[in-house]
């Protein structure tokens, strides 16, 4: 299998387009493949060498896509591997790309989990919802407790939610019931909700 043309990719630095004889679509490769395989126009690769080059190009493509995804937005390892596979990467190549990003510190499930906890705590959510989000995002369970330690005390978050909803006006019993329902939906335990609302009026009983 002969190489008809090898040229730098216009939109991606360090990548090249390899045009093989008899094929309409070029193969996207990296500078690493060019050097390692000694590629140049006119070179006859042979079937076995061409297959090896394709495997290497697939691994490089997965790494490039993975780096682009992480640069766009934080992801857990599980989310990243899933997205790579959805875009056509082999599962082994996707896992290898994730390993590479972890090795250089660009992919870190614990840091990601802490960021999620801080973000959703700031938006007024309690521990149950935080756990739901960690599960949904594919964060390993063994990291949850350490990540949840980044959350502020429940009473602080509840106080912020109540202040935002009441705007300083003392709520009547009906309004306090609505606040209780809201706080439960947001993942707070009744043991934390009850004293916060009882401080605003008569003590509420759990329904």
C-alpha atoms as a printed R data frame, in Angstrom:
    type eleno elety resid chain resno       x      y      z
1   ATOM     1    CA   UNK     A     1   0.000  0.000  0.000
2   ATOM     2    CA   UNK     A     2   1.774  3.105 -1.292
3   ATOM     3    CA   UNK     A     3   1.670  6.594  0.193
4   ATOM     4    CA   UNK     A     4   0.546  9.043 -2.490
5   ATOM     5    CA   UNK     A     5   0.842 12.213 -0.435
6   ATOM     6    CA   UNK     A     6   1.702 13.373  3.077
7   ATOM     7    CA   UNK     A     7   0.889 16.926  4.118
8   ATOM     8    CA   UNK     A     8   0.420 18.917  7.357
9   ATOM     9    CA   UNK     A     9  -3.177 19.285  8.522
10  ATOM    10    CA   UNK     A    10  -4.286 22.882  8.115
11  ATOM    11    CA   UNK     A    11  -6.321 23.172 11.312
12  ATOM    12    CA   UNK     A    12  -4.332 21.044 13.726
13  ATOM    13    CA   UNK     A    13  -0.730 21.729 14.604
14  ATOM    14    CA   UNK     A    14   1.431 18.615 14.795
15  ATOM    15    CA   UNK     A    15  -0.960 16.497 12.728
16  ATOM    16    CA   UNK     A    16  -0.686 15.278  9.162
17  ATOM    17    CA   UNK     A    17  -2.958 13.935  6.445
18  ATOM    18    CA   UNK     A    18  -1.761 10.709  4.839
19  ATOM    19    CA   UNK     A    19  -3.208  9.821  1.434
20  ATOM    20    CA   UNK     A    20  -2.954  6.141  0.601
21  ATOM    21    CA   UNK     A    21  -3.205  4.643 -2.851
22  ATOM    22    CA   UNK     A    22  -6.728  3.500 -3.692
23  ATOM    23    CA   UNK     A    23  -8.383  5.249 -0.735
24  ATOM    24    CA   UNK     A    24 -10.591  8.336 -0.964
25  ATOM    25    CA   UNK     A    25 -10.287  9.582  2.624
26  ATOM    26    CA   UNK     A    26  -6.909 10.551  4.106
27  ATOM    27    CA   UNK     A    27  -5.684  9.069  7.365
28  ATOM    28    CA   UNK     A    28  -5.098 11.638 10.110
29  ATOM    29    CA   UNK     A    29  -1.832 10.943 11.926
30  ATOM    30    CA   UNK     A    30   0.500 12.739 14.294
31  ATOM    31    CA   UNK     A    31   4.105 13.811 13.949
32  ATOM    32    CA   UNK     A    32   4.967 10.877 16.188
33  ATOM    33    CA   UNK     A    33   3.645  8.411 13.577
34  ATOM    34    CA   UNK     A    34   5.489 10.217 10.782
35  ATOM    35    CA   UNK     A    35   8.788  9.838 12.606
36  ATOM    36    CA   UNK     A    36   8.240  6.367 14.048
37  ATOM    37    CA   UNK     A    37   7.100  4.821 10.783
38  ATOM    38    CA   UNK     A    38   9.457  6.874  8.610
39  ATOM    39    CA   UNK     A    39   6.587  8.044  6.428
40  ATOM    40    CA   UNK     A    40   7.023  9.928  3.156
41  ATOM    41    CA   UNK     A    41   5.358 10.152 -0.224
42  ATOM    42    CA   UNK     A    42   6.089  7.148 -2.397
43  ATOM    43    CA   UNK     A    43   6.721  4.756  0.526
44  ATOM    44    CA   UNK     A    44   5.133  1.318  0.115
45  ATOM    45    CA   UNK     A    45   3.925  0.350  3.571
46  ATOM    46    CA   UNK     A    46   2.724 -3.186  3.034
47  ATOM    47    CA   UNK     A    47  -0.489 -4.560  4.527
48  ATOM    48    CA   UNK     A    48   0.904 -5.429  7.967
49  ATOM    49    CA   UNK     A    49   2.717 -2.123  8.417
50  ATOM    50    CA   UNK     A    50  -0.354 -0.196  7.204
51  ATOM    51    CA   UNK     A    51  -2.553 -2.000  9.734
52  ATOM    52    CA   UNK     A    52  -0.084 -1.153 12.509
53  ATOM    53    CA   UNK     A    53  -0.121  2.487 11.409
54  ATOM    54    CA   UNK     A    54  -3.921  2.577 11.514
55  ATOM    55    CA   UNK     A    55  -3.938  1.201 15.062
56  ATOM    56    CA   UNK     A    56  -1.406  3.806 16.139
57  ATOM    57    CA   UNK     A    57  -3.403  6.567 14.434
58  ATOM    58    CA   UNK     A    58  -6.573  5.439 16.219
59  ATOM    59    CA   UNK     A    59  -4.817  5.643 19.599
60  ATOM    60    CA   UNK     A    60  -3.441  9.082 18.765
61  ATOM    61    CA   UNK     A    61  -6.863 10.257 17.605
62  ATOM    62    CA   UNK     A    62  -8.428  9.130 20.864
63  ATOM    63    CA   UNK     A    63  -5.792 11.039 22.833
64  ATOM    64    CA   UNK     A    64  -6.325 14.188 20.772
65  ATOM    65    CA   UNK     A    65 -10.094 14.025 21.169
66  ATOM    66    CA   UNK     A    66  -9.763 13.343 24.867
67  ATOM    67    CA   UNK     A    67  -7.513 16.385 25.334
68  ATOM    68    CA   UNK     A    68  -9.973 18.543 23.380
69  ATOM    69    CA   UNK     A    69 -12.900 17.342 25.499
70  ATOM    70    CA   UNK     A    70 -11.128 18.013 28.775
71  ATOM    71    CA   UNK     A    71 -10.047 21.445 27.559
72  ATOM    72    CA   UNK     A    72 -13.678 22.306 26.811
73  ATOM    73    CA   UNK     A    73 -15.183 21.186 30.122
74  ATOM    74    CA   UNK     A    74 -14.245 19.066 33.149
75  ATOM    75    CA   UNK     A    75 -15.277 15.410 32.993
76  ATOM    76    CA   UNK     A    76 -14.926 12.293 35.087
77  ATOM    77    CA   UNK     A    77 -12.908  9.415 33.681
78  ATOM    78    CA   UNK     A    78 -16.107  7.454 33.092
79  ATOM    79    CA   UNK     A    79 -17.762 10.351 31.230
80  ATOM    80    CA   UNK     A    80 -14.665 10.858 29.085
81  ATOM    81    CA   UNK     A    81 -14.334  7.195 28.085
82  ATOM    82    CA   UNK     A    82 -18.054  7.021 27.292
83  ATOM    83    CA   UNK     A    83 -17.915 10.111 25.079
84  ATOM    84    CA   UNK     A    84 -14.851  8.883 23.233
85  ATOM    85    CA   UNK     A    85 -16.550  5.555 22.507
86  ATOM    86    CA   UNK     A    86 -19.686  7.372 21.339
87  ATOM    87    CA   UNK     A    87 -17.489  9.222 18.833
88  ATOM    88    CA   UNK     A    88 -16.089  6.007 17.425
89  ATOM    89    CA   UNK     A    89 -13.048  5.281 19.591
90  ATOM    90    CA   UNK     A    90 -12.272  1.704 20.555
91  ATOM    91    CA   UNK     A    91 -12.840  1.115 24.296
92  ATOM    92    CA   UNK     A    92  -9.186  0.152 24.820
93  ATOM    93    CA   UNK     A    93  -8.004  3.306 23.010
94  ATOM    94    CA   UNK     A    94 -10.424  5.434 25.043
95  ATOM    95    CA   UNK     A    95  -9.144  3.909 28.286
96  ATOM    96    CA   UNK     A    96  -5.535  4.450 27.201
97  ATOM    97    CA   UNK     A    97  -6.301  8.104 26.424
98  ATOM    98    CA   UNK     A    98  -7.824  8.513 29.891
99  ATOM    99    CA   UNK     A    99  -4.753  6.863 31.450
100 ATOM   100    CA   UNK     A   100  -2.523  9.330 29.618
101 ATOM   101    CA   UNK     A   101  -4.510 12.345 30.804
102 ATOM   102    CA   UNK     A   102  -4.433 11.039 34.368
103 ATOM   103    CA   UNK     A   103  -0.679 10.560 34.163
104 ATOM   104    CA   UNK     A   104  -0.155 14.226 33.253
105 ATOM   105    CA   UNK     A   105  -2.683 15.462 35.823
106 ATOM   106    CA   UNK     A   106  -5.266 16.681 33.319
107 ATOM   107    CA   UNK     A   107  -7.879 14.141 34.437
108 ATOM   108    CA   UNK     A   108  -8.532 13.760 38.164
109 ATOM   109    CA   UNK     A   109 -11.788 12.285 39.451
110 ATOM   110    CA   UNK     A   110 -11.311 13.554 43.005
111 ATOM   111    CA   UNK     A   111 -10.669 17.155 41.928
112 ATOM   112    CA   UNK     A   112 -13.655 16.913 39.579
113 ATOM   113    CA   UNK     A   113 -15.861 15.542 42.356
114 ATOM   114    CA   UNK     A   114 -14.845 18.346 44.724
115 ATOM   115    CA   UNK     A   115 -15.630 20.894 42.026
116 ATOM   116    CA   UNK     A   116 -19.106 19.380 41.560
117 ATOM   117    CA   UNK     A   117 -19.746 19.463 45.308
118 ATOM   118    CA   UNK     A   118 -18.683 23.114 45.591
119 ATOM   119    CA   UNK     A   119 -20.726 24.096 42.545
120 ATOM   120    CA   UNK     A   120 -23.985 22.428 43.552
121 ATOM   121    CA   UNK     A   121 -23.598 23.449 47.179
122 ATOM   122    CA   UNK     A   122 -23.294 27.050 46.007
123 ATOM   123    CA   UNK     A   123 -26.519 26.558 44.021
124 ATOM   124    CA   UNK     A   124 -28.312 25.497 47.194
125 ATOM   125    CA   UNK     A   125 -28.326 21.701 47.104
126 ATOM   126    CA   UNK     A   126 -27.952 19.267 49.993
127 ATOM   127    CA   UNK     A   127 -26.043 16.033 50.463
128 ATOM   128    CA   UNK     A   128 -28.610 13.679 48.908
129 ATOM   129    CA   UNK     A   129 -28.636 15.687 45.679
130 ATOM   130    CA   UNK     A   130 -24.849 15.980 45.743
131 ATOM   131    CA   UNK     A   131 -24.606 12.199 45.951
132 ATOM   132    CA   UNK     A   132 -27.062 11.855 43.071
133 ATOM   133    CA   UNK     A   133 -24.923 14.163 40.963
134 ATOM   134    CA   UNK     A   134 -21.695 12.311 41.775
135 ATOM   135    CA   UNK     A   135 -23.397  9.072 40.762
136 ATOM   136    CA   UNK     A   136 -24.782 10.562 37.542
137 ATOM   137    CA   UNK     A   137 -21.362 11.898 36.578
138 ATOM   138    CA   UNK     A   138 -19.666  8.545 37.093
139 ATOM   139    CA   UNK     A   139 -17.460  9.507 40.033
140 ATOM   140    CA   UNK     A   140 -16.224  6.338 41.806
141 ATOM   141    CA   UNK     A   141 -18.019  5.765 45.127
142 ATOM   142    CA   UNK     A   142 -14.779  5.486 47.049
143 ATOM   143    CA   UNK     A   143 -14.176  9.197 46.367
144 ATOM   144    CA   UNK     A   144 -17.577 10.474 47.480
145 ATOM   145    CA   UNK     A   145 -16.912 10.995 51.187
146 ATOM   146    CA   UNK     A   146 -13.692 12.898 50.562
147 ATOM   147    CA   UNK     A   147 -15.383 15.037 47.917
148 ATOM   148    CA   UNK     A   148 -18.410 15.744 50.122
149 ATOM   149    CA   UNK     A   149 -16.060 17.118 52.770
150 ATOM   150    CA   UNK     A   150 -15.715 20.160 50.467
151 ATOM   151    CA   UNK     A   151 -19.382 21.052 51.040
152 ATOM   152    CA   UNK     A   152 -20.219 23.779 53.564
153 ATOM   153    CA   UNK     A   153 -22.307 22.792 56.627
154 ATOM   154    CA   UNK     A   154 -25.933 22.054 55.715
155 ATOM   155    CA   UNK     A   155 -27.230 24.780 58.010
156 ATOM   156    CA   UNK     A   156 -25.229 27.419 56.094
157 ATOM   157    CA   UNK     A   157 -26.607 26.365 52.720
158 ATOM   158    CA   UNK     A   158 -30.150 26.092 54.088
159 ATOM   159    CA   UNK     A   159 -29.868 29.594 55.558
160 ATOM   160    CA   UNK     A   160 -28.832 30.954 52.154
161 ATOM   161    CA   UNK     A   161 -31.746 29.228 50.415
162 ATOM   162    CA   UNK     A   162 -34.240 30.529 52.985
163 ATOM   163    CA   UNK     A   163 -32.846 34.076 52.752
164 ATOM   164    CA   UNK     A   164 -33.083 34.001 48.961
165 ATOM   165    CA   UNK     A   165 -36.672 32.751 49.015
166 ATOM   166    CA   UNK     A   166 -38.061 34.925 51.818
167 ATOM   167    CA   UNK     A   167 -36.095 38.093 51.007
168 ATOM   168    CA   UNK     A   168 -36.209 39.039 54.684
169 ATOM   169    CA   UNK     A   169 -40.005 38.715 55.075
170 ATOM   170    CA   UNK     A   170 -41.064 36.421 57.943
171 ATOM   171    CA   UNK     A   171 -42.864 33.413 56.382
172 ATOM   172    CA   UNK     A   172 -46.198 32.129 57.690
173 ATOM   173    CA   UNK     A   173 -46.773 28.430 58.352
174 ATOM   174    CA   UNK     A   174 -47.875 27.743 54.784
175 ATOM   175    CA   UNK     A   175 -44.751 29.433 53.417
176 ATOM   176    CA   UNK     A   176 -42.580 27.473 55.827
177 ATOM   177    CA   UNK     A   177 -44.196 24.236 54.619
178 ATOM   178    CA   UNK     A   178 -43.366 25.204 51.053
179 ATOM   179    CA   UNK     A   179 -39.792 25.952 52.082
180 ATOM   180    CA   UNK     A   180 -39.579 22.564 53.791
181 ATOM   181    CA   UNK     A   181 -40.746 20.824 50.605
182 ATOM   182    CA   UNK     A   182 -38.277 22.802 48.530
183 ATOM   183    CA   UNK     A   183 -35.368 21.962 50.821
184 ATOM   184    CA   UNK     A   184 -36.256 18.260 50.804
185 ATOM   185    CA   UNK     A   185 -36.374 18.280 46.999
186 ATOM   186    CA   UNK     A   186 -32.941 19.861 47.039
187 ATOM   187    CA   UNK     A   187 -31.540 16.975 49.024
188 ATOM   188    CA   UNK     A   188 -31.498 18.202 52.610
189 ATOM   189    CA   UNK     A   189 -32.349 15.902 55.529
190 ATOM   190    CA   UNK     A   190 -35.282 16.751 57.806
191 ATOM   191    CA   UNK     A   191 -32.942 16.848 60.808
192 ATOM   192    CA   UNK     A   192 -31.289 19.915 59.195
193 ATOM   193    CA   UNK     A   193 -34.451 21.481 57.779
194 ATOM   194    CA   UNK     A   194 -36.501 21.377 60.992
195 ATOM   195    CA   UNK     A   195 -34.363 23.604 63.247
196 ATOM   196    CA   UNK     A   196 -33.805 26.142 60.463
197 ATOM   197    CA   UNK     A   197 -37.539 26.593 59.835
198 ATOM   198    CA   UNK     A   198 -38.526 26.322 63.488
199 ATOM   199    CA   UNK     A   199 -36.331 29.369 64.146
200 ATOM   200    CA   UNK     A   200 -38.714 31.319 61.880
201 ATOM   201    CA   UNK     A   201 -41.888 30.395 63.730
202 ATOM   202    CA   UNK     A   202 -43.632 27.555 65.524
203 ATOM   203    CA   UNK     A   203 -41.911 24.192 65.282
204 ATOM   204    CA   UNK     A   204 -42.888 22.165 62.226
205 ATOM   205    CA   UNK     A   205 -43.599 18.452 62.254
206 ATOM   206    CA   UNK     A   206 -42.476 16.270 59.380
207 ATOM   207    CA   UNK     A   207 -45.360 15.299 57.072
